[in-house]
Amino acid sequence: MERTQLSQTVKDLRKEFGMTQEELAMKSGVGLNFVRNLEQGKPTLRMDKVNQLLDLFNYTLVAAPRFNEG
């Protein structure tokens, strides 16, 4: 799986707050496999669970316009 901006952001936030993947899963109320899949860039994840996890850091997943390079 290829890392995405979302997966890198989550990993960076987790490290900034000094948490392991296990601690992040427990504190956000999602499963450990979900955290691992998210940080590895799995392309199909439940948005409600992503937002549940991001809420711990006061972040939210939103739709934004895509800008094409070129």
All heavy atoms as a GROMACS GRO file, in nm:
protein
  562
    1MET      N    1   0.084  -0.119   0.000
    1MET     CA    2   0.000   0.000   0.000
    1MET      C    3   0.088   0.125   0.000
    1MET      O    4   0.192   0.127   0.064
    1MET     CB    5  -0.089   0.001   0.124
    1MET     CG    6  -0.204  -0.097   0.116
    1MET     SD    7  -0.309  -0.096   0.261
    1MET     CE    8  -0.233  -0.229   0.353
    2GLU      N    9   0.042   0.225  -0.069
    2GLU     CA   10   0.117   0.349  -0.078
    2GLU      C   11   0.067   0.448   0.027
    2GLU      O   12  -0.053   0.466   0.045
    2GLU     CB   13   0.098   0.408  -0.217
    2GLU     CG   14   0.180   0.532  -0.241
    2GLU     CD   15   0.165   0.582  -0.383
    2GLU    OE1   16   0.155   0.499  -0.475
    2GLU    OE2   17   0.161   0.704  -0.399
    3ARG      N   18   0.159   0.510   0.096
    3ARG     CA   19   0.122   0.610   0.197
    3ARG      C   20   0.051   0.726   0.130
    3ARG      O   21   0.085   0.769   0.020
    3ARG     CB   22   0.246   0.664   0.267
    3ARG     CG   23   0.297   0.573   0.374
    3ARG     CD   24   0.282   0.641   0.509
    3ARG     NE   25   0.289   0.543   0.614
    3ARG     CZ   26   0.402   0.503   0.671
    3ARG    NH1   27   0.516   0.553   0.633
    3ARG    NH2   28   0.400   0.415   0.767
    4THR      N   29  -0.048   0.780   0.199
    4THR     CA   30  -0.123   0.895   0.151
    4THR      C   31  -0.099   1.011   0.248
    4THR      O   32  -0.041   0.993   0.355
    4THR     CB   33  -0.273   0.864   0.148
    4THR    OG1   34  -0.317   0.836   0.282
    4THR    CG2   35  -0.304   0.744   0.059
    5GLN      N   36  -0.146   1.128   0.210
    5GLN     CA   37  -0.133   1.243   0.300
    5GLN      C   38  -0.207   1.215   0.430
    5GLN      O   39  -0.158   1.247   0.538
    5GLN     CB   40  -0.189   1.369   0.233
    5GLN     CG   41  -0.171   1.493   0.318
    5GLN     CD   42  -0.220   1.618   0.249
    5GLN    OE1   43  -0.260   1.616   0.134
    5GLN    NE2   44  -0.215   1.729   0.320
    6LEU      N   45  -0.324   1.152   0.421
    6LEU     CA   46  -0.400   1.119   0.541
    6LEU      C   47  -0.324   1.022   0.629
    6LEU      O   48  -0.312   1.043   0.751
    6LEU     CB   49  -0.536   1.060   0.503
    6LEU     CG   50  -0.621   1.008   0.619
    6LEU    CD1   51  -0.657   1.121   0.715
    6LEU    CD2   52  -0.747   0.940   0.565
    7SER      N   53  -0.270   0.916   0.570
    7SER     CA   54  -0.200   0.816   0.651
    7SER      C   55  -0.076   0.877   0.718
    7SER      O   56  -0.048   0.849   0.834
    7SER     CB   57  -0.162   0.694   0.567
    7SER     OG   58  -0.072   0.728   0.465
    8GLN      N   59  -0.005   0.962   0.646
    8GLN     CA   60   0.114   1.026   0.703
    8GLN      C   61   0.075   1.124   0.814
    8GLN      O   62   0.142   1.133   0.917
    8GLN     CB   63   0.196   1.097   0.595
    8GLN     CG   64   0.331   1.141   0.644
    8GLN     CD   65   0.419   1.024   0.690
    8GLN    OE1   66   0.438   0.929   0.616
    8GLN    NE2   67   0.471   1.032   0.811
    9THR      N   68  -0.033   1.198   0.794
    9THR     CA   69  -0.080   1.291   0.896
    9THR      C   70  -0.116   1.219   1.024
    9THR      O   71  -0.079   1.262   1.134
    9THR     CB   72  -0.201   1.372   0.844
    9THR    OG1   73  -0.159   1.448   0.730
    9THR    CG2   74  -0.256   1.465   0.950
   10VAL      N   75  -0.189   1.110   1.012
   10VAL     CA   76  -0.229   1.033   1.130
   10VAL      C   77  -0.105   0.980   1.203
   10VAL      O   78  -0.094   0.992   1.326
   10VAL     CB   79  -0.325   0.918   1.094
   10VAL    CG1   80  -0.344   0.822   1.211
   10VAL    CG2   81  -0.459   0.974   1.048
   11LYS      N   82  -0.012   0.926   1.129
   11LYS     CA   83   0.110   0.874   1.190
   11LYS      C   84   0.188   0.986   1.260
   11LYS      O   85   0.235   0.969   1.373
   11LYS     CB   86   0.198   0.806   1.086
   11LYS     CG   87   0.319   0.738   1.145
   11LYS     CD   88   0.394   0.659   1.041
   11LYS     CE   89   0.509   0.584   1.108
   11LYS     NZ   90   0.576   0.495   1.014
   12ASP      N   91   0.200   1.100   1.194
   12ASP     CA   92   0.271   1.214   1.253
   12ASP      C   93   0.203   1.263   1.380
   12ASP      O   94   0.270   1.292   1.480
   12ASP     CB   95   0.283   1.328   1.153
   12ASP     CG   96   0.376   1.296   1.036
   12ASP    OD1   97   0.453   1.198   1.044
   12ASP    OD2   98   0.369   1.371   0.935
   13LEU      N   99   0.070   1.274   1.377
   13LEU     CA  100  -0.004   1.317   1.495
   13LEU      C  101   0.012   1.218   1.610
   13LEU      O  102   0.032   1.257   1.726
   13LEU     CB  103  -0.152   1.335   1.462
   13LEU     CG  104  -0.188   1.459   1.381
   13LEU    CD1  105  -0.331   1.448   1.330
   13LEU    CD2  106  -0.170   1.585   1.464
   14ARG      N  107   0.003   1.090   1.578
   14ARG     CA  108   0.019   0.987   1.682
   14ARG      C  109   0.154   1.000   1.749
   14ARG      O  110   0.165   0.998   1.872
   14ARG     CB  111   0.002   0.848   1.620
   14ARG     CG  112   0.026   0.735   1.718
   14ARG     CD  113   0.005   0.600   1.657
   14ARG     NE  114   0.090   0.568   1.545
   14ARG     CZ  115   0.218   0.530   1.555
   14ARG    NH1  116   0.278   0.522   1.672
   14ARG    NH2  117   0.287   0.499   1.446
   15LYS      N  118   0.258   1.016   1.670
   15LYS     CA  119   0.393   1.028   1.725
   15LYS      C  120   0.410   1.158   1.803
   15LYS      O  121   0.474   1.161   1.907
   15LYS     CB  122   0.497   1.016   1.614
   15LYS     CG  123   0.506   0.874   1.560
   15LYS     CD  124   0.616   0.860   1.460
   15LYS     CE  125   0.630   0.713   1.424
   15LYS     NZ  126   0.758   0.684   1.362
   16GLU      N  127   0.353   1.266   1.751
   16GLU     CA  128   0.360   1.396   1.819
   16GLU      C  129   0.299   1.388   1.958
   16GLU      O  130   0.348   1.450   2.053
   16GLU     CB  131   0.287   1.502   1.736
   16GLU     CG  132   0.290   1.641   1.795
   16GLU     CD  133   0.214   1.741   1.709
   16GLU    OE1  134   0.215   1.726   1.584
   16GLU    OE2  135   0.154   1.833   1.767
   17PHE      N  136   0.191   1.310   1.971
   17PHE     CA  137   0.124   1.294   2.100
   17PHE      C  138   0.184   1.179   2.182
   17PHE      O  139   0.134   1.147   2.288
   17PHE     CB  140  -0.026   1.273   2.079
   17PHE     CG  141  -0.100   1.400   2.051
   17PHE    CD1  142  -0.096   1.459   1.925
   17PHE    CD2  143  -0.173   1.463   2.150
   17PHE    CE1  144  -0.163   1.577   1.898
   17PHE    CE2  145  -0.241   1.581   2.125
   17PHE     CZ  146  -0.235   1.639   1.998
   18GLY      N  147   0.289   1.118   2.130
   18GLY     CA  148   0.360   1.014   2.203
   18GLY      C  149   0.282   0.886   2.225
   18GLY      O  150   0.294   0.823   2.330
   19MET      N  151   0.201   0.847   2.127
   19MET     CA  152   0.118   0.728   2.141
   19MET      C  153   0.166   0.616   2.050
   19MET      O  154   0.217   0.642   1.941
   19MET     CB  155  -0.027   0.760   2.103
   19MET     CG  156  -0.102   0.839   2.204
   19MET     SD  157  -0.278   0.850   2.160
   19MET     CE  158  -0.276   1.001   2.065
   20THR      N  159   0.147   0.495   2.096
   20THR     CA  160   0.167   0.378   2.011
   20THR      C  161   0.039   0.358   1.930
   20THR      O  162  -0.064   0.419   1.959
   20THR     CB  163   0.193   0.252   2.094
   20THR    OG1  164   0.076   0.224   2.173
   20THR    CG2  165   0.314   0.267   2.186
   21GLN      N  166   0.046   0.270   1.831
   21GLN     CA  167  -0.076   0.238   1.756
   21GLN      C  168  -0.181   0.178   1.847
   21GLN      O  169  -0.300   0.207   1.833
   21GLN     CB  170  -0.043   0.141   1.642
   21GLN     CG  171   0.034   0.205   1.529
   21GLN     CD  172   0.064   0.108   1.416
   21GLN    OE1  173   0.072  -0.014   1.436
   21GLN    NE2  174   0.081   0.161   1.295
   22GLU      N  175  -0.138   0.096   1.941
   22GLU     CA  176  -0.232   0.033   2.035
   22GLU      C  177  -0.302   0.139   2.120
   22GLU      O  178  -0.424   0.133   2.142
   22GLU     CB  179  -0.158  -0.066   2.125
   22GLU     CG  180  -0.106  -0.189   2.053
   22GLU     CD  181   0.031  -0.168   1.988
   22GLU    OE1  182   0.089  -0.057   1.997
   22GLU    OE2  183   0.078  -0.263   1.924
   23GLU      N  184  -0.226   0.237   2.170
   23GLU     CA  185  -0.285   0.343   2.252
   23GLU      C  186  -0.382   0.428   2.170
   23GLU      O  187  -0.490   0.464   2.220
   23GLU     CB  188  -0.175   0.432   2.311
   23GLU     CG  189  -0.092   0.362   2.417
   23GLU     CD  190   0.032   0.438   2.456
   23GLU    OE1  191   0.089   0.510   2.370
   23GLU    OE2  192   0.074   0.426   2.573
   24LEU      N  193  -0.345   0.457   2.046
   24LEU     CA  194  -0.434   0.534   1.960
   24LEU      C  195  -0.564   0.460   1.936
   24LEU      O  196  -0.672   0.520   1.943
   24LEU     CB  197  -0.365   0.566   1.826
   24LEU     CG  198  -0.448   0.642   1.723
   24LEU    CD1  199  -0.502   0.773   1.780
   24LEU    CD2  200  -0.367   0.666   1.598
   25ALA      N  201  -0.554   0.332   1.909
   25ALA     CA  202  -0.676   0.251   1.887
   25ALA      C  203  -0.765   0.255   2.010
   25ALA      O  204  -0.886   0.278   2.000
   25ALA     CB  205  -0.637   0.108   1.853
   26MET      N  206  -0.706   0.236   2.127
   26MET     CA  207  -0.784   0.231   2.250
   26MET      C  208  -0.848   0.367   2.280
   26MET      O  209  -0.966   0.376   2.311
   26MET     CB  210  -0.696   0.190   2.369
   26MET     CG  211  -0.773   0.174   2.499
   26MET     SD  212  -0.669   0.129   2.638
   26MET     CE  213  -0.595  -0.021   2.579
   27LYS      N  214  -0.771   0.475   2.270
   27LYS     CA  215  -0.822   0.608   2.304
   27LYS      C  216  -0.925   0.658   2.205
   27LYS      O  217  -1.014   0.734   2.241
   27LYS     CB  218  -0.706   0.707   2.314
   27LYS     CG  219  -0.620   0.684   2.436
   27LYS     CD  220  -0.507   0.784   2.445
   27LYS     CE  221  -0.424   0.754   2.570
   27LYS     NZ  222  -0.322   0.857   2.592
   28SER      N  223  -0.915   0.617   2.079
   28SER     CA  224  -1.010   0.665   1.979
   28SER      C  225  -1.130   0.572   1.962
   28SER      O  226  -1.228   0.608   1.897
   28SER     CB  227  -0.941   0.684   1.844
   28SER     OG  228  -0.894   0.561   1.793
   29GLY      N  229  -1.120   0.451   2.016
   29GLY     CA  230  -1.232   0.358   2.009
   29GLY      C  231  -1.243   0.281   1.879
   29GLY      O  232  -1.349   0.232   1.844
   30VAL      N  233  -1.131   0.271   1.807
   30VAL     CA  234  -1.129   0.189   1.685
   30VAL      C  235  -1.035   0.071   1.709
   30VAL      O  236  -0.961   0.069   1.805
   30VAL     CB  237  -1.085   0.270   1.560
   30VAL    CG1  238  -1.178   0.387   1.537
   30VAL    CG2  239  -0.941   0.318   1.573
   31GLY      N  240  -1.037  -0.024   1.619
   31GLY     CA  241  -0.952  -0.142   1.634
   31GLY      C  242  -0.807  -0.116   1.593
   31GLY      O  243  -0.779  -0.026   1.512
   32LEU      N  244  -0.719  -0.195   1.647
   32LEU     CA  245  -0.577  -0.184   1.615
   32LEU      C  246  -0.553  -0.206   1.466
   32LEU      O  247  -0.474  -0.134   1.405
   32LEU     CB  248  -0.495  -0.283   1.698
   32LEU     CG  249  -0.346  -0.288   1.671
   32LEU    CD1  250  -0.280  -0.151   1.688
   32LEU    CD2  251  -0.280  -0.391   1.762
   33ASN      N  252  -0.619  -0.305   1.406
   33ASN     CA  253  -0.602  -0.329   1.263
   33ASN      C  254  -0.645  -0.208   1.181
   33ASN      O  255  -0.585  -0.178   1.077
   33ASN     CB  256  -0.678  -0.453   1.218
   33ASN     CG  257  -0.606  -0.581   1.255
   33ASN    OD1  258  -0.485  -0.582   1.273
   33ASN    ND2  259  -0.681  -0.689   1.268
   34PHE      N  260  -0.748  -0.138   1.226
   34PHE     CA  261  -0.792  -0.018   1.155
   34PHE      C  262  -0.681   0.088   1.156
   34PHE      O  263  -0.651   0.148   1.054
   34PHE     CB  264  -0.920   0.039   1.218
   34PHE     CG  265  -0.971   0.160   1.145
   34PHE    CD1  266  -1.050   0.146   1.032
   34PHE    CD2  267  -0.937   0.287   1.187
   34PHE    CE1  268  -1.095   0.258   0.963
   34PHE    CE2  269  -0.982   0.399   1.119
   34PHE     CZ  270  -1.061   0.383   1.007
   35VAL      N  271  -0.620   0.109   1.272
   35VAL     CA  272  -0.511   0.207   1.283
   35VAL      C  273  -0.396   0.166   1.191
   35VAL      O  274  -0.341   0.249   1.117
   35VAL     CB  275  -0.462   0.221   1.428
   35VAL    CG1  276  -0.337   0.308   1.436
   35VAL    CG2  277  -0.572   0.278   1.517
   36ARG      N  278  -0.360   0.041   1.194
   36ARG     CA  279  -0.250  -0.007   1.108
   36ARG      C  280  -0.282   0.012   0.961
   36ARG      O  281  -0.199   0.058   0.884
   36ARG     CB  282  -0.220  -0.154   1.138
   36ARG     CG  283  -0.153  -0.173   1.272
   36ARG     CD  284  -0.125  -0.317   1.301
   36ARG     NE  285  -0.051  -0.329   1.426
   36ARG     CZ  286  -0.049  -0.436   1.501
   36ARG    NH1  287  -0.116  -0.544   1.464
   36ARG    NH2  288   0.021  -0.438   1.613
   37ASN      N  289  -0.404  -0.025   0.921
   37ASN     CA  290  -0.444  -0.009   0.781
   37ASN      C  291  -0.445   0.138   0.739
   37ASN      O  292  -0.401   0.171   0.629
   37ASN     CB  293  -0.582  -0.069   0.757
   37ASN     CG  294  -0.582  -0.220   0.757
   37ASN    OD1  295  -0.481  -0.282   0.727
   37ASN    ND2  296  -0.695  -0.279   0.791
   38LEU      N  297  -0.493   0.224   0.827
   38LEU     CA  298  -0.496   0.367   0.797
   38LEU      C  299  -0.355   0.422   0.779
   38LEU      O  300  -0.326   0.491   0.682
   38LEU     CB  301  -0.568   0.442   0.910
   38LEU     CG  302  -0.572   0.594   0.902
   38LEU    CD1  303  -0.633   0.642   0.772
   38LEU    CD2  304  -0.648   0.650   1.020
   39GLU      N  305  -0.265   0.389   0.870
   39GLU     CA  306  -0.128   0.440   0.862
   39GLU      C  307  -0.052   0.382   0.743
   39GLU      O  308   0.043   0.443   0.695
   39GLU     CB  309  -0.053   0.413   0.992
   39GLU     CG  310  -0.096   0.504   1.105
   39GLU     CD  311  -0.003   0.499   1.224
   39GLU    OE1  312   0.103   0.433   1.220
   39GLU    OE2  313  -0.037   0.564   1.325
   40GLN      N  314  -0.093   0.266   0.695
   40GLN     CA  315  -0.026   0.206   0.580
   40GLN      C  316  -0.085   0.254   0.447
   40GLN      O  317  -0.036   0.219   0.341
   40GLN     CB  318  -0.033   0.053   0.588
   40GLN     CG  319   0.051  -0.003   0.700
   40GLN     CD  320   0.033  -0.154   0.717
   40GLN    OE1  321  -0.041  -0.217   0.642
   40GLN    NE2  322   0.100  -0.209   0.815
   41GLY      N  323  -0.194   0.332   0.454
   41GLY     CA  324  -0.251   0.388   0.333
   41GLY      C  325  -0.354   0.301   0.264
   41GLY      O  326  -0.373   0.313   0.142
   42LYS      N  327  -0.422   0.214   0.338
   42LYS     CA  328  -0.525   0.131   0.276
   42LYS      C  329  -0.627   0.220   0.205
   42LYS      O  330  -0.677   0.316   0.263
   42LYS     CB  331  -0.595   0.045   0.381
   42LYS     CG  332  -0.700  -0.047   0.322
   42LYS     CD  333  -0.764  -0.136   0.426
   42LYS     CE  334  -0.868  -0.223   0.359
   42LYS     NZ  335  -0.945  -0.299   0.456
   43PRO      N  336  -0.657   0.192   0.080
   43PRO     CA  337  -0.742   0.282   0.002
   43PRO      C  338  -0.890   0.278   0.038
   43PRO      O  339  -0.964   0.370   0.003
   43PRO     CB  340  -0.720   0.237  -0.142
   43PRO     CG  341  -0.679   0.094  -0.132
   43PRO     CD  342  -0.605   0.082  -0.001
   44THR      N  343  -0.937   0.176   0.107
   44THR     CA  344  -1.078   0.167   0.143
   44THR      C  345  -1.092   0.157   0.294
   44THR      O  346  -1.058   0.055   0.354
   44THR     CB  347  -1.146   0.046   0.077
   44THR    OG1  348  -1.075  -0.073   0.114
   44THR    CG2  349  -1.147   0.059  -0.074
   45LEU      N  350  -1.140   0.264   0.354
   45LEU     CA  351  -1.163   0.270   0.498
   45LEU      C  352  -1.296   0.339   0.524
   45LEU      O  353  -1.339   0.423   0.446
   45LEU     CB  354  -1.052   0.351   0.567
   45LEU     CG  355  -0.913   0.291   0.565
   45LEU    CD1  356  -0.811   0.396   0.609
   45LEU    CD2  357  -0.905   0.170   0.657
   46ARG      N  358  -1.359   0.304   0.635
   46ARG     CA  359  -1.485   0.369   0.670
   46ARG      C  360  -1.458   0.511   0.716
   46ARG      O  361  -1.381   0.534   0.810
   46ARG     CB  362  -1.554   0.290   0.781
   46ARG     CG  363  -1.616   0.162   0.732
   46ARG     CD  364  -1.689   0.086   0.838
   46ARG     NE  365  -1.771   0.171   0.922
   46ARG     CZ  366  -1.838   0.126   1.027
   46ARG    NH1  367  -1.832   0.000   1.061
   46ARG    NH2  368  -1.910   0.209   1.101
   47MET      N  369  -1.524   0.606   0.651
   47MET     CA  370  -1.502   0.746   0.684
   47MET      C  371  -1.545   0.780   0.826
   47MET      O  372  -1.482   0.863   0.891
   47MET     CB  373  -1.575   0.836   0.583
   47MET     CG  374  -1.509   0.836   0.447
   47MET     SD  375  -1.594   0.934   0.323
   47MET     CE  376  -1.603   1.092   0.401
   48ASP      N  377  -1.652   0.717   0.875
   48ASP     CA  378  -1.696   0.746   1.011
   48ASP      C  379  -1.588   0.707   1.112
   48ASP      O  380  -1.564   0.778   1.210
   48ASP     CB  381  -1.829   0.680   1.043
   48ASP     CG  382  -1.827   0.528   1.035
   48ASP    OD1  383  -1.752   0.473   0.952
   48ASP    OD2  384  -1.902   0.464   1.111
   49LYS      N  385  -1.521   0.596   1.087
   49LYS     CA  386  -1.414   0.553   1.177
   49LYS      C  387  -1.290   0.642   1.164
   49LYS      O  388  -1.222   0.669   1.263
   49LYS     CB  389  -1.378   0.407   1.154
   49LYS     CG  390  -1.483   0.311   1.205
   49LYS     CD  391  -1.430   0.170   1.200
   49LYS     CE  392  -1.530   0.075   1.259
   49LYS     NZ  393  -1.499   0.044   1.397
   50VAL      N  394  -1.262   0.687   1.043
   50VAL     CA  395  -1.150   0.780   1.024
   50VAL      C  396  -1.178   0.907   1.105
   50VAL      O  397  -1.092   0.955   1.180
   50VAL     CB  398  -1.129   0.815   0.875
   50VAL    CG1  399  -1.025   0.925   0.860
   50VAL    CG2  400  -1.086   0.691   0.797
   51ASN      N  401  -1.299   0.961   1.094
   51ASN     CA  402  -1.333   1.081   1.170
   51ASN      C  403  -1.336   1.056   1.320
   51ASN      O  404  -1.301   1.144   1.398
   51ASN     CB  405  -1.465   1.140   1.122
   51ASN     CG  406  -1.446   1.230   1.002
   51ASN    OD1  407  -1.348   1.303   0.993
   51ASN    ND2  408  -1.538   1.224   0.908
   52GLN      N  409  -1.376   0.937   1.361
   52GLN     CA  410  -1.375   0.902   1.502
   52GLN      C  411  -1.232   0.909   1.557
   52GLN      O  412  -1.208   0.963   1.664
   52GLN     CB  413  -1.432   0.761   1.520
   52GLN     CG  414  -1.440   0.712   1.662
   52GLN     CD  415  -1.502   0.573   1.671
   52GLN    OE1  416  -1.575   0.531   1.582
   52GLN    NE2  417  -1.473   0.502   1.777
   53LEU      N  418  -1.138   0.857   1.481
   53LEU     CA  419  -0.998   0.860   1.520
   53LEU      C  420  -0.944   1.004   1.515
   53LEU      O  421  -0.879   1.050   1.610
   53LEU     CB  422  -0.917   0.770   1.428
   53LEU     CG  423  -0.769   0.755   1.458
   53LEU    CD1  424  -0.723   0.615   1.426
   53LEU    CD2  425  -0.686   0.856   1.382
   54LEU      N  426  -0.973   1.076   1.408
   54LEU     CA  427  -0.923   1.212   1.393
   54LEU      C  428  -0.977   1.306   1.499
   54LEU      O  429  -0.912   1.404   1.536
   54LEU     CB  430  -0.957   1.266   1.254
   54LEU     CG  431  -0.881   1.206   1.136
   54LEU    CD1  432  -0.937   1.259   1.004
   54LEU    CD2  433  -0.732   1.235   1.148
   55ASP      N  434  -1.096   1.278   1.548
   55ASP     CA  435  -1.158   1.361   1.652
   55ASP      C  436  -1.070   1.370   1.776
   55ASP      O  437  -1.069   1.473   1.844
   55ASP     CB  438  -1.297   1.307   1.687
   55ASP     CG  439  -1.375   1.402   1.775
   55ASP    OD1  440  -1.389   1.521   1.735
   55ASP    OD2  441  -1.420   1.361   1.883
   56LEU      N  442  -0.995   1.267   1.803
   56LEU     CA  443  -0.904   1.266   1.918
   56LEU      C  444  -0.802   1.380   1.908
   56LEU      O  445  -0.760   1.435   2.009
   56LEU     CB  446  -0.833   1.130   1.925
   56LEU     CG  447  -0.744   1.104   2.045
   56LEU    CD1  448  -0.824   1.101   2.174
   56LEU    CD2  449  -0.671   0.972   2.027
   57PHE      N  450  -0.766   1.417   1.786
   57PHE     CA  451  -0.668   1.523   1.761
   57PHE      C  452  -0.735   1.656   1.722
   57PHE      O  453  -0.668   1.749   1.681
   57PHE     CB  454  -0.572   1.481   1.650
   57PHE     CG  455  -0.500   1.353   1.678
   57PHE    CD1  456  -0.523   1.241   1.599
   57PHE    CD2  457  -0.410   1.342   1.782
   57PHE    CE1  458  -0.456   1.121   1.623
   57PHE    CE2  459  -0.342   1.224   1.807
   57PHE     CZ  460  -0.366   1.114   1.728
   58ASN      N  461  -0.868   1.661   1.731
   58ASN     CA  462  -0.945   1.778   1.692
   58ASN      C  463  -0.932   1.806   1.541
   58ASN      O  464  -0.924   1.921   1.499
   58ASN     CB  465  -0.907   1.901   1.775
   58ASN     CG  466  -1.018   2.003   1.779
   58ASN    OD1  467  -1.135   1.969   1.768
   58ASN    ND2  468  -0.982   2.128   1.793
   59TYR      N  469  -0.929   1.700   1.462
   59TYR     CA  470  -0.925   1.707   1.316
   59TYR      C  471  -1.052   1.642   1.263
   59TYR      O  472  -1.118   1.565   1.333
   59TYR     CB  473  -0.806   1.629   1.260
   59TYR     CG  474  -0.675   1.703   1.257
   59TYR    CD1  475  -0.613   1.744   1.374
   59TYR    CD2  476  -0.612   1.730   1.136
   59TYR    CE1  477  -0.491   1.811   1.371
   59TYR    CE2  478  -0.490   1.796   1.132
   59TYR     CZ  479  -0.430   1.835   1.250
   59TYR     OH  480  -0.310   1.900   1.246
   60THR      N  481  -1.084   1.668   1.136
   60THR     CA  482  -1.194   1.601   1.070
   60THR      C  483  -1.160   1.581   0.923
   60THR      O  484  -1.083   1.658   0.866
   60THR     CB  485  -1.326   1.680   1.086
   60THR    OG1  486  -1.434   1.601   1.038
   60THR    CG2  487  -1.323   1.810   1.009
   61LEU      N  488  -1.216   1.478   0.865
   61LEU     CA  489  -1.197   1.449   0.723
   61LEU      C  490  -1.306   1.522   0.646
   61LEU      O  491  -1.423   1.509   0.677
   61LEU     CB  492  -1.208   1.299   0.700
   61LEU     CG  493  -1.178   1.246   0.562
   61LEU    CD1  494  -1.031   1.272   0.526
   61LEU    CD2  495  -1.206   1.097   0.556
   62VAL      N  496  -1.266   1.601   0.546
   62VAL     CA  497  -1.364   1.678   0.469
   62VAL      C  498  -1.336   1.661   0.320
   62VAL      O  499  -1.225   1.628   0.279
   62VAL     CB  500  -1.359   1.829   0.504
   62VAL    CG1  501  -1.400   1.853   0.647
   62VAL    CG2  502  -1.222   1.887   0.477
   63ALA      N  503  -1.437   1.688   0.242
   63ALA     CA  504  -1.421   1.687   0.097
   63ALA      C  505  -1.362   1.820   0.054
   63ALA      O  506  -1.400   1.925   0.104
   63ALA     CB  507  -1.556   1.666   0.029
   64ALA      N  508  -1.270   1.813  -0.038
   64ALA     CA  509  -1.206   1.935  -0.090
   64ALA      C  510  -1.186   1.919  -0.240
   64ALA      O  511  -1.173   1.808  -0.290
   64ALA     CB  512  -1.072   1.958  -0.021
   65PRO      N  513  -1.183   2.030  -0.312
   65PRO     CA  514  -1.162   2.019  -0.456
   65PRO      C  515  -1.024   1.962  -0.487
   65PRO      O  516  -0.928   1.987  -0.413
   65PRO     CB  517  -1.172   2.164  -0.506
   65PRO     CG  518  -1.172   2.250  -0.387
   65PRO     CD  519  -1.197   2.166  -0.268
   66ARG      N  520  -1.017   1.885  -0.591
   66ARG     CA  521  -0.892   1.826  -0.634
   66ARG      C  522  -0.829   1.917  -0.739
   66ARG      O  523  -0.896   1.961  -0.831
   66ARG     CB  524  -0.917   1.688  -0.694
   66ARG     CG  525  -0.789   1.617  -0.731
   66ARG     CD  526  -0.816   1.485  -0.794
   66ARG     NE  527  -0.903   1.406  -0.708
   66ARG     CZ  528  -0.936   1.281  -0.733
   66ARG    NH1  529  -0.892   1.222  -0.841
   66ARG    NH2  530  -1.014   1.216  -0.653
   67PHE      N  531  -0.702   1.942  -0.722
   67PHE     CA  532  -0.631   2.025  -0.818
   67PHE      C  533  -0.538   1.937  -0.899
   67PHE      O  534  -0.456   1.866  -0.844
   67PHE     CB  535  -0.551   2.135  -0.747
   67PHE     CG  536  -0.640   2.231  -0.673
   67PHE    CD1  537  -0.661   2.215  -0.537
   67PHE    CD2  538  -0.704   2.333  -0.740
   67PHE    CE1  539  -0.743   2.304  -0.467
   67PHE    CE2  540  -0.787   2.422  -0.672
   67PHE     CZ  541  -0.806   2.407  -0.535
   68ASN      N  542  -0.556   1.940  -1.030
   68ASN     CA  543  -0.471   1.858  -1.119
   68ASN      C  544  -0.340   1.929  -1.143
   68ASN      O  545  -0.337   2.050  -1.168
   68ASN     CB  546  -0.541   1.834  -1.253
   68ASN     CG  547  -0.663   1.747  -1.236
   68ASN    OD1  548  -0.668   1.663  -1.147
   68ASN    ND2  549  -0.761   1.766  -1.322
   69GLU      N  550  -0.233   1.852  -1.136
   69GLU     CA  551  -0.103   1.906  -1.168
   69GLU      C  552  -0.079   1.891  -1.317
   69GLU      O  553  -0.112   1.789  -1.376
   69GLU     CB  554   0.006   1.832  -1.090
   69GLU     CG  555  -0.002   1.853  -0.941
   69GLU     CD  556   0.106   1.780  -0.866
   69GLU    OE1  557   0.208   1.746  -0.927
   69GLU    OE2  558   0.087   1.757  -0.747
   70GLY      N  559  -0.017   1.989  -1.376
   70GLY     CA  560   0.017   1.973  -1.516
   70GLY      C  561  -0.030   2.076  -1.602
   70GLY      O  562  -0.069   2.164  -1.638
   0.00000   0.00000   0.00000
